[in-house]
């Protein structure tokens, strides 16, 4: 069976450094930090009092107020980003078979704020269960994908991937595989997360995962720096339209790039810590490269998971050196989490967008906030420190890893007809 080719024909983004794909790209190019003191709630008693929040968003500009009240913020974010991507693709202006257009969405947590609010209301009462009738449909992690399909009448495959911080890359890979197997013509895919709330911040604080640099919020996410002390919570969404090549060409669609391959693996090591030698990361990159039928020296840019945690950055660097050997020193490597923070289940898709921009616009986004080299990390590698670098990128690889040992890698390449 000959596998079909898959291209990207639409993009959308809602991030801490830009509320559209274009704004996000500009933020990446400028090396903007999205980290600032938390505004969503009073964080004065929390160990971490800052995050990378979405800014200047009036949801009423995007969703009817009545409908928005039925959605958790994570679903609202999904609707904003997916609407931009669908409109950008021009799909609705052409003939298509709605039974062959699907939605695969990713979220690591889903409606955390809804769950928190409802439980707080119940706990503060007299024990009588008074729950909002929309409590369950607002909370469940699959509802975002359902809402997107309802809005557009897309009746193809529809499900949600939940693999912690690897969720949206899993969604992209699933969409890619279903299209190339001929099961669908196109997918709206990506992910969203909205965990900047009391439960999200306190929960990750309890496991010592977050940075606590409250006096240096803007520079707290500092991947590969010796002084890194944890990740910065981010929120938002990203969306892609993946489409079968001939279907896209037939309707005259714009094509950003091609999806070349994807890999998935498990560390099988620990519920939160990566394998210290990066074995799971090494395995998943090999699988992605094999799937794409590319050589090591075809890869020019690696957008790393790079969370700014003490263990994770070292393990991933080891994996890259083992994977690429001498070619590792010819790569551009960067962690865009230094700017956006860690969007958890939405991290993969916003980092896939960074790879797409590298291919379409000829620049590698930087790893900002770096000042002190870590002796345990090879400083001869090009981590694209502090400033974006111009580079003609034809093939880029994006790594995304999640608690539970879930590993995903996706490869994107310049479309050449």
C-alpha positions in Angstrom: 0.0 0.0 0.0 1.4 3.4 -1.0 1.2 5.9 1.8 -0.3 9.3 1.0 1.7 12.5 1.6 0.5 14.9 4.3 0.9 18.7 4.3 0.0 21.6 6.6 -2.5 24.0 5.0 -3.7 26.1 8.0 -2.3 27.3 11.3 -3.6 29.0 14.4 -2.1 30.0 17.8 -3.1 31.5 21.1 0.0 31.8 23.3 1.6 33.8 26.1 3.6 35.8 23.5 1.0 36.2 20.8 -2.7 35.7 20.3 -2.5 34.7 16.6 -0.1 32.7 14.6 1.5 35.8 13.2 1.9 37.5 16.6 3.4 34.3 18.0 5.9 34.1 15.1 6.9 37.7 15.8 7.3 37.0 19.5 9.5 34.1 18.8 11.7 36.1 16.4 12.1 38.9 18.9 12.9 36.5 21.8 10.0 37.8 23.9 9.4 36.4 27.4 5.8 35.6 28.3 6.4 35.1 32.0 5.0 37.6 34.5 3.2 37.7 37.9 0.0 35.8 37.9 -3.2 37.8 37.3 -5.8 35.0 37.3 -5.9 34.6 41.1 -4.1 35.9 44.2 -0.9 33.9 44.2 0.7 35.7 47.1 0.7 32.6 49.4 2.0 30.3 46.6 5.6 29.1 46.2 5.4 30.2 42.6 3.7 33.5 41.9 4.2 33.9 38.2 3.3 32.1 34.9 3.1 32.5 31.2 -0.5 33.6 30.9 -2.5 34.4 27.7 -2.7 38.2 27.6 -5.3 40.7 26.3 -7.8 38.1 25.3 -11.5 39.2 25.2 -13.2 35.8 24.6 -16.4 37.6 23.6 -14.5 38.7 20.5 -14.3 35.1 19.5 -17.2 33.2 21.0 -20.7 34.1 21.9 -20.9 34.9 25.6 -23.7 32.4 26.2 -21.7 29.6 24.5 -18.5 30.7 26.2 -20.1 30.2 29.7 -20.5 26.5 28.8 -16.8 26.1 28.1 -13.8 25.7 30.4 -11.0 28.1 29.4 -9.0 25.2 27.8 -11.9 24.6 25.4 -12.3 28.3 24.7 -8.6 28.4 23.8 -9.1 25.5 21.5 -11.9 27.2 19.7 -9.9 30.4 19.2 -6.8 28.6 17.8 -8.8 26.1 15.7 -11.0 28.8 14.2 -7.9 30.7 13.0 -6.5 27.6 11.5 -9.7 26.6 9.7 -10.1 30.1 8.3 -6.4 30.3 7.3 -6.7 27.0 5.4 -9.6 28.3 3.2 -11.1 24.8 3.5 -14.6 26.2 4.1 -14.5 28.1 0.8 -14.1 24.9 -1.3 -16.0 21.6 -1.8 -15.2 18.9 0.7 -16.6 15.7 2.2 -17.5 16.5 5.8 -17.4 12.7 6.6 -13.7 12.8 5.7 -12.7 15.8 7.8 -11.9 15.0 11.4 -10.7 16.5 14.6 -7.9 15.1 16.8 -7.2 17.3 19.8 -4.7 16.9 22.7 -4.9 18.0 26.3 -3.0 16.7 29.3 -5.5 17.9 31.9 -8.7 19.3 30.3 -11.1 21.4 32.3 -9.1 21.8 35.5 -10.6 25.2 36.4 -14.1 23.9 36.0 -13.3 21.0 38.3 -11.7 23.3 40.9 -14.5 25.8 40.9 -17.3 23.1 41.3 -15.5 21.3 44.1 -14.8 24.5 45.9 -18.5 25.5 45.7 -19.5 22.1 47.0 -17.0 22.1 49.8 -18.1 25.5 50.9 -21.7 24.6 51.2 -23.8 22.4 53.6 -23.1 19.2 51.8 -26.0 19.4 49.5 -24.8 18.5 46.0 -25.5 21.6 43.9 -23.4 21.2 40.7 -23.7 23.1 37.4 -25.4 21.0 34.8 -22.5 21.8 32.5 -19.9 20.6 35.0 -19.1 17.3 33.3 -19.2 18.5 29.7 -17.0 21.5 30.6 -14.5 19.4 32.4 -13.9 16.4 30.3 -10.7 16.4 28.2 -12.4 15.4 25.0 -14.9 18.1 24.7 -12.7 20.6 22.9 -12.5 18.4 19.9 -16.2 17.7 20.0 -16.9 21.5 20.1 -14.7 22.1 17.0 -16.5 19.3 15.0 -19.9 20.7 16.1 -19.0 24.2 15.0 -18.0 23.1 11.5 -20.0 19.9 11.0 -16.9 17.8 10.5 -18.0 14.2 10.8 -14.8 12.4 10.3 -12.7 10.6 13.1 -12.9 12.6 16.3 -11.0 11.9 19.5 -8.6 13.3 22.1 -5.1 12.2 22.9 -4.0 12.4 26.6 -0.4 11.7 27.2 0.5 14.6 29.6 2.8 17.0 27.9 3.2 14.9 24.8 -0.6 15.1 24.1 -0.7 17.5 21.2 2.2 15.9 19.4 0.5 12.6 19.7 -2.6 14.2 18.2 -0.6 15.5 15.2 1.0 12.1 14.7 -2.4 10.3 14.8 -3.8 12.8 12.3 -0.8 12.3 10.1 -1.1 8.5 10.2 -4.8 8.4 9.5 -4.5 10.7 6.5 -1.6 8.8 4.9 -3.5 5.5 5.4 -6.4 7.0 3.5 -8.8 7.1 6.4 -9.5 10.9 6.1 -8.8 13.8 3.8 -7.9 16.4 6.5 -7.8 17.0 10.2 -8.0 19.9 12.6 -5.4 18.9 15.1 -3.4 20.5 18.0 -4.0 21.0 21.6 -4.9 23.4 24.4 -4.3 23.8 28.1 -5.4 26.2 30.9 -3.8 25.2 34.1 -2.8 28.6 35.5 -5.1 28.4 38.5 -4.8 27.5 42.2 -4.9 23.7 41.6 -2.5 23.8 38.7 0.2 25.9 40.3 -0.1 24.3 43.8 -0.1 20.8 42.4 3.1 21.3 40.4 4.6 23.2 43.3 3.9 20.2 45.5 6.0 18.0 43.3 8.8 20.7 43.1 8.4 20.9 39.3 8.0 24.7 38.9 10.5 27.5 39.1 10.2 29.6 42.3 12.1 32.7 41.1 9.4 35.1 42.0 11.9 38.0 41.9 13.0 37.1 38.4 9.8 36.1 36.8 10.6 37.3 33.3 13.8 35.2 33.1 12.8 32.2 35.2 12.5 29.8 32.3 16.1 29.3 31.4 16.7 26.0 29.7 20.3 24.6 29.8 21.4 27.3 32.2 23.2 26.2 35.3 20.8 28.1 37.6 17.6 26.6 36.1 15.2 25.4 38.9 12.1 24.2 37.2 9.6 25.0 34.4 7.3 28.0 34.1 3.6 27.2 33.7 2.1 28.3 30.4 -1.3 28.2 28.9 -2.9 28.6 25.5 -3.5 26.6 22.3 -2.2 25.8 18.8 -3.9 24.3 15.8 -2.9 22.9 12.5 -4.8 21.7 9.4 -3.2 18.5 8.2 -4.4 17.6 4.7 -3.7 14.9 2.1 -1.5 16.4 -0.5 -3.7 15.7 -3.6 -6.8 17.0 -1.8 -4.9 20.2 -0.9 -3.6 20.6 -4.5 -7.0 20.0 -6.0 -8.5 22.9 -4.1 -5.5 25.2 -4.6 -4.6 25.4 -1.0 -1.6 27.2 0.4 1.0 24.7 1.8 3.2 25.7 4.7 5.3 22.5 4.8 5.0 18.7 4.7 4.7 16.4 7.7 7.6 14.0 7.1 7.3 11.5 10.0 6.5 10.8 13.6 7.8 8.6 16.4 6.4 7.5 19.8 8.1 5.6 22.6 8.0 5.1 26.4 10.8 5.6 29.0 9.3 2.7 31.1 11.4 4.3 33.9 9.6 6.7 36.3 6.3 8.4 36.7 7.8 11.9 36.4 11.6 11.8 35.9 13.1 11.1 32.5 15.5 8.2 32.0 18.9 9.8 33.1 20.6 8.7 29.9 17.8 9.9 27.7 17.1 6.4 26.3 13.4 7.1 25.7 14.2 10.3 23.9 16.9 8.7 21.8 14.5 5.9 20.9 11.7 8.2 19.8 13.9 10.4 17.6 15.3 7.3 15.9 11.7 6.1 15.2 10.7 9.5 13.8 13.7 9.6 11.5 13.1 6.0 10.3 9.4 6.8 9.7 10.5 9.9 7.7 13.1 7.9 5.7 15.6 10.6 6.3 19.3 10.7 7.2 20.8 12.2 10.4 22.4 15.0 8.4 19.0 16.0 6.9 17.9 17.4 10.2 19.0 21.1 10.6 16.9 22.3 13.6 15.7 20.5 16.8 13.1 22.2 18.9 13.8 20.4 22.1 11.4 19.6 25.0 13.8 21.7 27.1 11.6 22.5 30.1 14.3 24.2 32.2 14.3 21.4 34.8 17.6 20.2 36.3 17.2 16.5 35.1 15.3 16.9 31.9 17.6 19.2 30.0 20.6 17.0 30.7 18.9 13.8 29.7 17.6 15.3 26.4 21.1 16.7 25.6 22.6 13.3 26.1 20.0 11.8 23.7 20.7 14.3 21.0 24.5 13.7 21.2 23.9 9.9 21.0 21.5 10.3 18.2 23.3 12.7 15.9 27.0 12.1 16.8 29.2 14.7 15.2 26.3 16.1 13.3 24.9 17.3 16.6 27.4 20.2 16.5 26.0 21.3 13.1 22.4 21.5 14.4 20.5 24.5 15.7 18.9 23.5 18.9 16.5 25.7 20.9 13.8 25.6 23.6 11.0 27.9 22.9 9.7 27.2 26.4 12.1 29.8 27.5 9.6 32.3 25.9 6.2 30.6 26.2 6.7 28.6 29.4 5.4 25.0 29.4 2.0 24.7 27.9 1.7 21.1 29.1 -0.6 19.3 26.7 -0.5 22.1 24.2 3.3 22.3 24.2 3.9 20.0 21.3 1.7 21.9 18.8 3.1 25.4 19.6 6.6 24.0 19.3 5.6 22.4 16.0 4.6 25.9 14.9 8.0 27.1 15.8 9.5 24.4 13.5 7.1 25.5 10.7 8.2 29.1 11.0 11.8 28.0 10.9 11.1 26.3 7.5 8.9 29.0 6.0 10.6 32.1 7.3 14.3 31.1 7.6 15.0 31.8 11.2 15.6 29.6 14.3 13.9 30.9 17.4 16.2 31.4 20.4 16.6 29.9 23.8 16.4 33.1 25.9 17.4 33.8 29.5 20.7 32.0 29.3 23.7 33.4 31.2 25.6 30.6 33.1 26.8 27.5 31.4 26.1 24.1 33.1 29.2 22.0 33.2 27.1 18.9 32.8 25.8 20.2 29.4 28.0 20.3 26.3 28.4 24.0 25.5 29.8 23.3 22.1 26.3 22.5 20.9 24.4 25.4 19.3 21.5 26.1 21.6 20.7 29.3 19.7 21.3 31.3 22.8 19.4 34.6 23.5 18.9 35.7 19.9 17.2 34.2 16.9 19.5 33.1 14.1 18.9 33.3 10.4 19.2 29.9 8.8 17.7 28.2 5.8 15.9 25.2 7.4 14.5 22.5 5.2 13.9 19.8 7.9 13.1 20.3 11.6 12.4 17.9 14.4 10.3 18.6 17.4 10.6 16.7 20.7 7.8 16.5 23.3 7.9 14.4 26.4 5.3 13.8 29.2 5.0 12.5 32.7 4.5 8.8 32.7 7.4 8.4 30.3 5.5 9.3 27.1 7.8 10.5 24.3 6.9 11.9 20.9 8.9 13.3 18.0 7.5 14.9 14.8 9.5 15.9 11.7 8.5 18.6 9.3 10.1 19.4 6.0 10.0 22.0 3.3 7.3 21.2 0.7 8.9 20.6 -2.7 5.9 19.5 -4.8 
